[in-house]
């Protein structure tokens, strides 16, 4: 039975209600200055507690309703906090895309999220900003990540965007890349070393090493930027390179076997560098495409042809994977870091290293 009382004898002091909730816990709630209204509130609280206790009211369902009516900004802040184990760039991109969809759909609460509205907004972006299929899918992927998190944290029963199809990126290639030949990679490396100038704050020798690492390992720019001497175990059998999960695109630790020629070069490159020092500081913030463009010009190799552009990703990772295919690796092997390495190790030539 609920009890009513006043804490002081002041005339305008509201009544205090104490009652037992559906879990058997004693609760204290402030009532009104009017005793009759306070008695009605106390009766309502006791009735709701009894209905929850007997199962006539679904407590979990009530929680979902409460969560859906909270300001969506509260949920976005909590979601952003959950992403802190990822790279700052990943957090920035994900939150930027989610917040843009939320703003574009005039969403104030979780309950306002509607698949048709999201699809309509993304279609409008395709028209007004000419975003490609890949970018469209990235926006959907970010929204899905947020809403799946809402389901996992019991803010939503289901993801309202389930069923929205991704666009086919194969029919909308905005930036076609072309792989370089081994001879062109060799010329690119030599041109960088012989340039005698800095590009994006890296010397010619540093750029040459970056190109070689990308070409011989297939690592992306951000992964190369994360490397320190601790990333390498040159005395293992075979020698390996480890990319930590936080730097990997797949958010997992990758251990790659190293090409024998690269091991020889690394023993020289790592000399004098502290165990935790980055090999190429702030590489992830530099315009690597510009570096490659300038060094290709010096080598007399066109940056862009009918086959596509030869930017940093193309000259390194794309060329690396193409070499694996040329030397017998399967699609599955080429996708997995290091797994197709033995198919090509005897074929790759770096005569001008």
C-alpha positions as CSV (number, residue, x, y, z in Angstrom):
1,X,0.0,0.0,0.0
2,X,1.3,3.4,-0.9
3,X,2.0,5.9,1.8
4,X,1.7,9.7,1.6
5,X,3.4,12.3,3.8
6,X,4.9,15.8,3.9
7,X,8.5,16.3,4.8
8,X,7.9,19.7,6.4
9,X,4.8,21.5,7.7
10,X,5.0,24.3,5.1
11,X,1.6,25.0,3.5
12,X,2.9,24.7,-0.1
13,X,5.1,21.7,0.5
14,X,4.1,18.9,-2.0
15,X,3.3,15.4,-0.7
16,X,5.7,12.6,-1.1
17,X,4.6,9.2,-2.2
18,X,6.3,5.9,-1.3
19,X,5.2,2.7,-3.0
20,X,6.6,-0.7,-4.1
21,X,7.3,-1.2,-7.7
22,X,6.9,-4.4,-9.8
23,X,10.4,-5.7,-8.8
24,X,9.6,-5.3,-5.1
25,X,11.7,-2.2,-4.6
26,X,10.5,0.7,-2.5
27,X,10.2,3.9,-4.6
28,X,9.8,7.5,-3.6
29,X,8.0,10.0,-5.9
30,X,7.0,13.6,-5.4
31,X,3.3,14.2,-5.6
32,X,1.3,17.5,-5.5
33,X,0.4,20.0,-2.9
34,X,-3.2,18.8,-3.2
35,X,-3.7,15.6,-1.2
36,X,-6.5,14.3,-3.5
37,X,-4.5,14.6,-6.7
38,X,-1.5,12.9,-4.9
39,X,-3.8,10.0,-3.8
40,X,-4.8,9.6,-7.5
41,X,-1.2,9.5,-8.6
42,X,-0.3,7.0,-5.9
43,X,-3.2,4.7,-7.0
44,X,-2.0,5.0,-10.6
45,X,1.6,4.1,-9.7
46,X,0.4,1.1,-7.7
47,X,-1.9,-0.1,-10.5
48,X,0.9,0.1,-13.1
49,X,3.3,-1.8,-10.7
50,X,0.7,-4.5,-10.2
51,X,0.1,-4.8,-14.0
52,X,3.8,-5.1,-14.7
53,X,4.2,-7.6,-11.9
54,X,1.5,-9.9,-13.3
55,X,2.8,-9.5,-16.9
56,X,-0.3,-7.7,-18.2
57,X,2.1,-4.8,-19.1
58,X,5.3,-5.7,-21.0
59,X,8.2,-3.9,-19.2
60,X,10.6,-4.4,-22.1
61,X,8.0,-3.0,-24.6
62,X,7.6,0.0,-22.3
63,X,11.3,0.6,-22.4
64,X,11.4,0.5,-26.2
65,X,8.6,3.0,-26.3
66,X,10.5,5.3,-23.9
67,X,13.7,5.0,-25.9
68,X,12.0,5.7,-29.2
69,X,10.6,9.0,-27.8
70,X,14.0,10.3,-26.5
71,X,15.7,13.0,-28.6
72,X,17.8,11.3,-31.3
73,X,20.8,13.5,-30.3
74,X,21.1,11.5,-27.1
75,X,21.3,8.2,-29.0
76,X,23.8,9.6,-31.5
77,X,26.1,10.8,-28.7
78,X,26.0,7.3,-27.1
79,X,26.6,5.7,-30.5
80,X,29.6,7.9,-31.1
81,X,31.0,7.0,-27.7
82,X,30.7,3.3,-28.7
83,X,32.9,3.9,-31.7
84,X,35.9,5.2,-29.8
85,X,37.9,2.0,-30.3
86,X,38.0,2.8,-34.0
87,X,40.2,5.2,-35.8
88,X,39.3,8.9,-35.6
89,X,38.8,9.0,-39.4
90,X,36.3,6.1,-39.2
91,X,34.4,7.8,-36.4
92,X,34.3,11.1,-38.2
93,X,33.1,9.5,-41.5
94,X,30.5,7.3,-39.8
95,X,29.0,10.0,-37.6
96,X,29.1,12.6,-40.4
97,X,27.0,10.4,-42.7
98,X,24.6,9.3,-40.0
99,X,24.0,12.9,-38.8
100,X,23.5,14.1,-42.4
101,X,20.8,11.5,-42.9
102,X,19.2,12.4,-39.6
103,X,19.2,16.1,-40.5
104,X,18.1,15.5,-44.1
105,X,15.1,13.5,-42.9
106,X,14.1,16.0,-40.2
107,X,14.5,13.2,-37.6
108,X,14.0,14.3,-34.0
109,X,13.4,10.9,-32.3
110,X,14.2,7.3,-33.1
111,X,10.5,6.8,-33.8
112,X,10.8,9.2,-36.7
113,X,13.2,7.1,-38.7
114,X,11.5,5.8,-41.8
115,X,13.0,3.7,-44.6
116,X,11.1,5.5,-47.3
117,X,12.3,8.9,-46.0
118,X,16.0,7.8,-45.8
119,X,15.8,6.3,-49.4
120,X,14.2,9.6,-50.6
121,X,16.9,11.7,-49.0
122,X,19.7,9.6,-50.5
123,X,18.1,9.7,-53.9
124,X,18.0,13.5,-53.6
125,X,21.8,13.5,-52.9
126,X,22.3,11.5,-56.0
127,X,20.5,14.2,-58.0
128,X,21.8,17.4,-56.3
129,X,25.4,16.3,-55.5
130,X,25.8,13.5,-58.1
131,X,27.1,11.1,-55.5
132,X,28.0,7.7,-56.9
133,X,26.7,4.3,-56.1
134,X,29.6,3.5,-53.7
135,X,29.0,6.7,-51.7
136,X,25.3,6.0,-51.6
137,X,26.1,2.6,-50.1
138,X,28.5,4.1,-47.6
139,X,25.7,6.3,-46.3
140,X,23.4,3.3,-45.9
141,X,26.2,1.3,-44.3
142,X,26.7,4.1,-41.7
143,X,22.9,4.3,-41.0
144,X,22.7,0.6,-40.7
145,X,25.6,0.5,-38.2
146,X,23.8,3.1,-36.0
147,X,20.4,1.3,-36.1
148,X,21.9,-2.2,-35.6
149,X,23.6,-0.7,-32.5
150,X,20.2,0.6,-31.4
151,X,18.8,-2.9,-31.7
152,X,21.8,-4.4,-29.8
153,X,21.5,-1.9,-27.0
154,X,17.7,-2.4,-26.8
155,X,16.7,1.0,-28.1
156,X,14.9,-0.5,-31.0
157,X,13.2,-3.9,-31.7
158,X,14.3,-4.0,-35.3
159,X,16.4,-2.0,-37.8
160,X,13.8,0.0,-39.8
161,X,16.2,0.1,-42.8
162,X,16.2,-3.6,-43.3
163,X,15.3,-4.4,-46.9
164,X,16.8,-1.3,-48.5
165,X,18.9,-2.7,-51.3
166,X,22.5,-1.5,-52.0
167,X,23.2,0.0,-55.4
168,X,25.4,-1.9,-57.9
169,X,28.8,-0.3,-57.9
170,X,29.9,-2.2,-61.0
171,X,27.7,-0.1,-63.2
172,X,28.8,3.2,-61.7
173,X,32.6,3.4,-61.7
174,X,33.5,6.9,-60.8
175,X,37.3,6.5,-60.5
176,X,38.7,3.7,-62.7
177,X,42.2,2.7,-61.6
178,X,44.8,1.0,-63.7
179,X,47.6,-1.3,-62.4
180,X,51.2,-0.6,-63.2
181,X,53.6,-3.1,-64.7
182,X,56.6,-4.2,-62.6
183,X,58.8,-2.2,-64.9
184,X,56.7,0.9,-64.3
185,X,56.9,0.4,-60.6
186,X,60.6,0.2,-60.8
187,X,60.7,3.4,-62.8
188,X,58.4,5.1,-60.3
189,X,60.7,4.2,-57.4
190,X,63.8,5.3,-59.3
191,X,62.2,8.6,-60.2
192,X,61.4,9.3,-56.6
193,X,64.9,8.5,-55.4
194,X,66.6,10.6,-58.0
195,X,64.2,13.6,-57.7
196,X,66.1,15.4,-55.0
197,X,62.9,17.2,-53.9
198,X,60.4,16.8,-51.1
199,X,56.7,16.1,-52.1
200,X,54.1,16.2,-49.3
201,X,57.0,16.6,-46.9
202,X,58.6,13.3,-47.8
203,X,62.0,13.0,-49.4
204,X,62.6,11.1,-52.5
205,X,64.0,8.1,-50.6
206,X,61.0,8.1,-48.2
207,X,58.6,8.1,-51.1
208,X,60.5,5.3,-52.8
209,X,60.2,3.2,-49.6
210,X,56.5,3.9,-49.3
211,X,55.9,2.9,-52.9
212,X,57.9,-0.3,-52.5
213,X,56.0,-1.2,-49.2
214,X,52.6,-0.7,-50.8
215,X,53.6,-2.6,-54.0
216,X,55.2,-5.6,-52.2
217,X,52.6,-6.0,-49.4
218,X,49.4,-4.6,-50.8
219,X,48.9,-2.4,-47.7
220,X,46.7,0.6,-47.9
221,X,47.9,4.2,-47.0
222,X,46.5,4.2,-43.5
223,X,48.0,0.7,-42.8
224,X,51.4,1.8,-44.0
225,X,51.1,5.0,-41.9
226,X,50.6,2.9,-38.8
227,X,53.8,0.9,-39.2
228,X,56.6,1.1,-36.6
229,X,59.7,-1.2,-36.1
230,X,57.5,-3.2,-33.7
231,X,55.3,-4.1,-36.6
232,X,58.0,-6.3,-38.1
233,X,59.4,-9.6,-37.1
234,X,62.3,-10.1,-39.5
235,X,63.8,-13.1,-37.6
236,X,60.7,-15.2,-37.9
237,X,60.4,-18.1,-40.4
238,X,59.1,-16.6,-42.6
239,X,59.6,-13.0,-41.6
240,X,56.3,-11.2,-41.0
241,X,54.6,-7.8,-40.8
242,X,51.7,-7.2,-38.4
243,X,49.0,-4.6,-39.0
244,X,47.0,-3.9,-35.8
245,X,43.3,-4.1,-35.9
246,X,42.8,-0.4,-35.3
247,X,44.7,0.4,-38.5
248,X,43.2,-2.4,-40.6
249,X,40.3,-1.7,-42.9
250,X,38.7,-5.0,-41.6
251,X,39.2,-4.0,-38.0
252,X,41.3,-7.2,-37.3
253,X,44.9,-7.9,-36.7
254,X,46.6,-9.0,-40.0
255,X,49.9,-10.9,-40.0
256,X,51.6,-10.9,-43.5
257,X,54.6,-12.9,-44.7
258,X,57.3,-10.7,-46.2
259,X,59.0,-11.0,-49.6
260,X,62.7,-11.9,-49.1
261,X,63.8,-8.9,-51.2
262,X,61.7,-6.6,-48.9
263,X,63.2,-8.2,-45.8
264,X,66.7,-7.2,-47.0
265,X,65.6,-3.6,-47.5
266,X,63.8,-3.4,-44.2
267,X,66.8,-4.4,-42.2
268,X,68.4,-1.2,-43.6
269,X,65.3,1.0,-43.3
270,X,64.6,0.2,-39.7
271,X,68.1,0.9,-38.5
272,X,68.2,3.9,-36.1
273,X,64.4,4.2,-35.7
274,X,62.9,3.9,-32.3
275,X,60.7,0.8,-31.6
276,X,57.5,2.9,-31.4
277,X,58.4,5.6,-34.0
278,X,56.3,5.7,-37.2
279,X,58.3,4.9,-40.3
280,X,56.4,7.5,-42.3
281,X,54.9,10.1,-39.8
282,X,51.5,11.5,-40.8
283,X,51.4,9.6,-44.1
284,X,47.7,9.1,-43.6
285,X,47.2,12.9,-43.8
286,X,49.2,13.4,-46.9
287,X,48.0,13.6,-50.5
288,X,49.7,10.4,-51.7
289,X,48.0,10.6,-55.1
290,X,49.9,13.9,-55.6
291,X,53.2,12.2,-54.7
292,X,52.6,9.4,-57.2
293,X,51.5,11.9,-59.9
294,X,54.6,14.0,-59.6
295,X,57.0,11.0,-59.6
296,X,55.2,9.3,-62.5
297,X,55.7,12.6,-64.5
298,X,59.5,12.4,-63.7
299,X,59.5,8.8,-64.9
300,X,57.7,9.7,-68.1
301,X,54.7,7.6,-67.3
302,X,51.2,9.1,-67.7
303,X,49.2,9.4,-64.5
304,X,45.9,8.9,-66.4
305,X,45.2,6.9,-69.5
306,X,42.1,5.3,-71.1
307,X,42.8,2.4,-68.7
308,X,42.3,4.6,-65.7
309,X,44.3,6.6,-63.2
310,X,47.5,5.4,-61.5
311,X,47.0,7.0,-58.1
312,X,48.7,5.7,-54.9
313,X,46.1,2.9,-54.3
314,X,46.5,1.8,-58.0
315,X,50.3,1.9,-58.0
316,X,50.5,0.0,-54.8
317,X,47.7,-2.3,-53.7
318,X,45.9,-2.6,-57.0
319,X,49.1,-3.4,-58.8
320,X,50.0,-5.9,-56.0
321,X,46.8,-7.8,-56.4
322,X,47.1,-7.7,-60.2
323,X,50.5,-9.3,-59.9
324,X,49.0,-12.1,-57.7
325,X,46.4,-12.8,-60.3
326,X,49.1,-12.8,-63.1
327,X,51.0,-15.4,-61.1
328,X,48.2,-17.8,-60.3
329,X,46.5,-16.6,-57.1
330,X,42.8,-17.1,-56.8
331,X,40.3,-14.3,-56.0
332,X,40.0,-15.6,-52.4
333,X,43.8,-15.7,-52.0
334,X,44.2,-12.2,-53.4
335,X,41.6,-10.7,-51.0
336,X,43.4,-12.2,-47.9
337,X,46.5,-10.3,-46.7
338,X,49.6,-12.3,-47.5
339,X,47.8,-15.5,-48.6
340,X,48.8,-15.2,-52.3
341,X,52.3,-14.1,-51.6
342,X,53.9,-17.4,-52.4
343,X,52.3,-17.4,-55.9
344,X,54.3,-14.3,-56.9
345,X,57.4,-14.2,-54.8
346,X,59.5,-16.0,-57.4
347,X,58.2,-13.8,-60.2
348,X,58.4,-10.2,-58.9
349,X,61.5,-8.4,-60.0
350,X,63.0,-5.3,-58.3
351,X,66.2,-5.0,-60.2
352,X,66.3,-1.2,-59.7
353,X,65.6,-1.1,-56.0
